């Protein structure tokens, strides 16, 4: 599955040749006549003004290069995108911060869970990382979000009825078996389970799972322009303090209320979670419940259509998201029906409930 969404720069030079042919003249009839004496007139000289017209110059703006990877970012080694994706569910409880892997993932989804909290679903393709976490359990909305990738999905676990949903959609699930996961003892459970994309790839290879590139997840190229400024975005997920994304001239930095959201690497490097592009997909919030025993959890419909905002370059483009099935990527369009084009880049996607508000200024 590959979505063709790149914009190719095309320059055409047209040559127009115009030829004019007149009909042959009829032969003249020769007559003899007596001519008057000829008076010789001195020739006159006419000087014509000459104007030199400089050749016209047409400047063609180079279009962004777009790869076939899930986020369209060009790579020096094609083998890093000519392969499967790896999806990992990451905790976002305050105790889980700082997380590892959010900045290295190609696309990160933020999804509502119970208690008004959210969790991240990080999708890796172009980079591998040997320290990602903390890993947490799956929820029903994950199944619809991760299905277009058709790659392995690592979680810590799930309720039995949620596992049944994953199985019904033929997801390539990996649970906490100890083969691809381990506990970091410097952190407290349950926020201490970690994994490696390399171990997950080995696990998938051993089972003969497909190693195909799912292709672009959005339309990439010269980004859709907007004159509506959006340098601060507020996502009011729940009664908890809102999430703020603040434009710093290059990327949107993430804050939990006024507190910067930190990340950390295995080597101890730290920073603020950020993204060049934030996509907010608003869907119908509902309560997913088991038919038998188990606990109900919040969920969001991601098949159908609804409002979308794409924040990039300090501006916002508003429109509509749509898709007819959870096996295909989202299509984003403006109000006039044109496809919204994103720059090739790492992307955060908020799967946002329609019962809450998103605002910007």
N, C-alpha and C positions, 0 to 999 in steps of 0.2 A: 504494500500500500504506500503510495507516494502522492503527496498532494502537490500539483504543479502550481506554484504561486509566485515564482520569482519574476521580476520585471527585467527583461533584457533591453540593453541600450541598442537602438538600431538607427544607423545613419544611412540615408539613401541619397544618391546623386542622380538626378534625372537629366538626360540630354534630349533636347527637343530640336529636331531638324526640320526646317520648313523649306520646301522647294517650290518654285513657281515656274510653270511652263505656259507660254502663250501659244495660240494656234499659228500655223504657218501662214505668211502673207500671200495673197494672190499675186501672180506675176503682173508687172506693170506693162502697159502698152506704150511703145516708143513712138514719139511724134517728132517731127522736124519743125523748128520754128526759128525765126530770126531774132537773135538776142540783142538787146541794147548794149552799148559799150559798158564795160565793167569799170567801176571806180574802186580803187584799192583803199581800204580803210586800215589805218594803223591798229595793230592789236592792243587791247587793254589788258592790264594785269589786275586780277582780283585776289586779295589776300584774305584767306579764311582764318577765323579765330579757332585755335585748337585747345580743347580742354582735356586734361588727363584725368580719367576716373580711376581711383584706386580700386583694386579688386576687393569684392565684398568678402568679409570673414564671418563664418558661422561657427559659433562656439557651442559644442555639445557637452552638456554636463554629464560627467561619468556617473553611472548608476552603481549602487552598492553591489559588491559581489555577494552571491547567495549560494550556500552549499545545500546539499541534500539532507543535512542533519536536521534534527527535530527543531532546533532554534535558528537554523539558517546561517550560523556563523561559519565563515570559511576556515578550513583547517589546512595545515601544511602536510599532514599525513592522512590521506583519505580513509585508511583502514580504521581510524578512530571513530568514524561515523558510519562506515559500511559494516555495521554490526548491530546486535540487539541493544535495547535500553535496559537499565536496571532501575527499578523503583523501590524506594525505601520510605517507610512511615516513621516520622521523627516527632518526638514529644515537643510540646510547646508550653508545658507547665512552667511557672516561674522557677521551680526547683531544677528544671532541665536545662536552664540557660547557664552558660553559653553552649549552644549546640555546635556540632561539627558536620560540615558537608553542605550547608545551605549556600555557601558562596561558590562551591565547585560544581554544583548541579547545573544542568543545562536549563531545566525548567523546574520551578517549585510551585506547588499548589498549597494554598492554605484552606483548611476545611473545618467547619464547625463540628465540635463534639459536645458531650454533655457538660453541665456545669458552667456553660457560657464560655468555655475555653476553645481553643483551636489546636489543630495539629497540622504538621507539614507533610506533604507527600513529595519527596524530592526525586527527580528523574535524571539519571546520569547516562550520558552516551559518549561525549568527546573526551571526558576525563575519567580516570580511575582513582579511587581513594581508598586507602587501607584503614581508615578510622572515621566512621560515620555513626552519628547517634546524638542522643539516646534514642533507641528504637522502641516504638510503642505499638499497640494493637490496632487492628483494622476496624473500619466501620462501613456500613452499607454504601455511602456515597463514594467511597474509594473505588468500588467495583466499576462504576460508570466512568470515573475519571481516568483510571489506569487502563481500561480495556483497549482503547485504540493503539496502545503501544505494543501489546501482545508480547511483553517481555516478563521476566521474573519480578515478583513483588514480595519484598521482605517485610514481614511484620513480626512483632513479638508473639502474637496470638490473636484470637478473636472468640467471641461467643459462638457456641455451636451453630446457632441459626444464622449467624453472619458468615461462618465458614460455608454453610450450605449455599448462600448467595454467591460467594466466590466460586464454588464448585459448579454452580449452575451456569456460570458465564465462562467456564473453562479457563479461569485465570491460572497462571503459573505461580502458585503460592509457595512461599518458603516461610515456615514458622520457626520459633526458637528451638532448634534441635541440637544446638551446640556445635553444628558443623560449620555454619556460617556466622555464628554469633558467639559472644563471650561477655563476661561481666567485668567492668572496671571497678576495682575495690575502693578507689579514692572517691567514688560517688555513692550515694545511697539508692537502694532499690525503691521503686522500679525504674528510676531514671539513670541506670548504669549499664544498660544493655547496648552493646556496640556491634558493628558489622563492617564488612569490607566489600567493595564492589568486585574486587578480584576473586574473593572466595565465592561470591554469588555467581560470577561468570563460570567458575570451575564447576559449581553445583549444577548449573544449567547445562553445561557441556556434557557432564556425566549422564544426564537424563535425555540427551539428544534433543533438547528444546531448540526451536528455530533460532537462528542467529541473524535475522533480517533487520535491516534498517526500516523503521516505519515511515520515514520521510518527514517533511515539514508539517508541523502542527498548526501553523498559522500561515497567512500570506506574508511573504517577506520581500523587501526591496526598498525602493525610495519611499519613506514613510508618509502616510497620509498627513497632510498639513492641517493645522488648526491655529486660529488666532485667539483662542480662549485660553487664558493663562491658568495654570494649575501647579503652583509651586508648593502647596501643602494640601495633603489629602488626609481625611479623617474617616476611618472605618469604625463605626460604632457596632462592633460584633455582639455585644451583650451589655449587662450591667457592669461588667468589669471596665476599668479604664480603657478608652479607645486606643486603637492602633493609629499612629500617625506616620505618614511618609513625607519627608521634606526634601525638596529639590535643592541640591548644592551647586548647581551649574553643570554637573556631569551625570549624577545619578540621584535616585531617590533613596535617602537614608531612613531606616525604620526606627521608630520610637514606640515604646509602650507607655502611653501618656507622654511624660516628658523625659523618660529614661531611655537612653540609647539601647537598642537591642544588640547584644554582643554575640560574636562568634569566636571560636578558638580552634586552633589546629593541634594535631598530635604533638608538634614541637613547642607548643605554648604561644604561638603568635596569635594576636587578638585584633579585633576591629569591630566596626559597626556593620550589621547586615544592611545590604543595599542592593539596588537593582536599577538598570537603565530604563526598564519598561515594566509597568504594573498594569495588569489587565484585571478588571473587576467584572465578573460574570454573576449577575443576580438571578437566582432561581427560587422556585417555590419551596419554602421550608415546610417539612412535615415530620411527623413522628413515626419512625420505623419500629414496628413491634413484631415480636416472634409469634408464631402460631401456637406455640406451646410454652414451655418454660423459658425464662431468660428476661433480660432487662430491655426496655424500650430505649431508643437513642434518637437524637435529632438527626435529620437527614435533609438533603436538598436535591430537588429534581434537576438534572442536567441534560435531559432530552426534551426537545421542544424548542422554545424560544423565550427570549426575555431581554431586558436592557443590559447594555455593556458600556463601560467606559475604558478607554485605553489612554493611559497617562505616559507620555514620553516627551523628552526635550522640554520639560517645564510647561507642557500644554496638555489639553485633554481633547480626545475625539469621542463623541457620543454616538451610539448606534444600537444595533440589535445583534445578539448572538442567536445562533440556531444550529440545530442538527436533528436529523430524523431518527438516529439510532446511536447507541453508546459505543458502537464499533468504529465510528468515524470521528475525526477532529471537529472542533467548533468552527463554524463560519461566522465571521464578524463583518457586518455591513453598516454603512452610514444610513441616514434617513432617506437619502435618494437612491439607495440600493447598491451603491458602489462598495466594493470590498475594502475593508480597512486593512491597510498595509503597515506592517511593523518593520522596524529596522532589524537586521540580523543581530541578535544579542541574547544574553541571558535574560530570563523572564520570570517574574513572580505573577501568579494567577490567584486571585481571591475568589473562591466559590462562595458567594455571599448570600445570606438569607434575605428574602424579600420583606421580612418583618422588621428589619433594621435599616439604618440610614448610612449613606455614603455622601460625603460633602467635600468640597475643595474650594480653594481660594488662590 
